[in-house]
Amino acid sequence: MLYNVAAIIGSAQGVKLRAAVEEKLRLDQIDTAHQNAEKWLADFALVDKKDLFLEFVPCIN
């Protein structure tokens, strides 16, 4: 989910990592991850998405 969020907000590394993870997931798992990312972003719609991503960088490195 976090790699999806990173990719959605424009992180090239997020796109790369999301693709690597998606190779190991079933289609229903990928769909769930996309839905969770969209929900997470919607929950924080009033906050700048790039600022949020910077807070999570240590979690996904």
HELIX and SHEET records of a PDB file:
HELIX    1   1 LEU A    2  ILE A    8  1                                   7    
HELIX    2   2 ALA A   12  GLU A   22  1                                  11    
HELIX    3   3 LEU A   27  ASP A   43  1                                  17    
HELIX    4   4 LYS A   49  ILE A   60  1                                  12    
END                                                                             
